[in-house]
Amino acid sequence: MTATSGNLQGYVSYQINNGELSFSDISEGIVPKICGYVACFPYSSITKTITSIKFNNGIKKVFKGACESLYYCTTVTFPSSINTLEDGLFANCKSIETINLPKNDYYRIENRMLIRNEDQTVIFVFNNKDGTATIPSTVLSIGSYAFTSAPDLANVIIPESVVHIGYYAFNTSTFEEISIPNIKSIDTGAFSRCNLKRITLPEWIDTINGSLFYGCENLTKVVAFSLREIKASAFYGCTSLNDFMYIGRSSPFNKSQCFNKCNNLRAIKITNIYRSDSFCSLPIVKIRTCVCKKYSIRNELSLITFLLL
């Protein structure tokens, strides 16, 4: 029988009573990571009974793992002592409707989002029944796993203030399009397994990180500028991808698996100064020139179409 009380690495004690998972300080006020996901925790087999989480006074730091994937949790209560919350601590907690957070200098709730004040980062997003999430204009970064708790959003509005998207931030999201006008960097897996159909990467994104669009089966079109590198598995399993346009001035360094299982990709378009007999280790069998007038920011562009094996 799974224990309903105990301690986690001697840092905190936990107790499950009437659906509430509560943590109390034993030493240093830390809820530890252990191995990073809920199955590692003593209460892993009874997570369906947990409907609320309470961090008692004295708890200062909560790391990702102890409260991850608690699908039926609806309410979270923090004490005034809290000062550190790791990105993704409520990853895949898709039913949370209320977070009770005393006013403090470290975190705030705004637009149904939990935001870290120090670096203006969204670390958790409520699953908004209205279908739209509007990130406040003061936010600078979207934290890792931030939107995995809100997979049903049809629309996410990102202001120009946001310059970074963290690891797996939009994993499994259902929106079909998203505008990322001023994003400077996007971490591994940020859009993996989401319902995205098309995306234009800002021209200052010079690296498509590993697994960035992994398993995006509905993704059909990608436009990228001035790439320096495409990493392994970036588009792995994008089975609907048939339009990849690269508007750059050099051949990006790339891994052999970046377009693996992209079964519908028969051609890519790329600027005419491209000098290579392959792209992402896919051999070029034919070159045909065409003209693109849409991207006037770089004047009229001459593109080459590569037909891939």
Buried (B, 14 or more C-beta within 10 A) or exposed (E): EEEBEBBBEEBBBBBBEEBBBBBBBBEEBBBBBBEBBBEEBBBEEBBEBBBBBBBBEBBBBBBBBBBBBBBBBBBBBBBEBBBBBBBBBBBBBBBBEEBEBEEBEBBBBEBBBBBBEEEBBBBBBBBBEEEEBBBBEEBEBBBBBBBBBBBEBBBBEBBEBBBBBBBBBBBBBBBBEBEBEEBEBBBBBBBBBBBBBBBBBBBEBBBBBBBBBBBBBBBBBBBBBBBBBBBBBBBBBBBBBBBBBBBBEEBBEBBEBBBBBBEEBEBBBBBEEBEEEBBBEBEBEEEEEEEBEEBEEBEEBEBBBBBBE
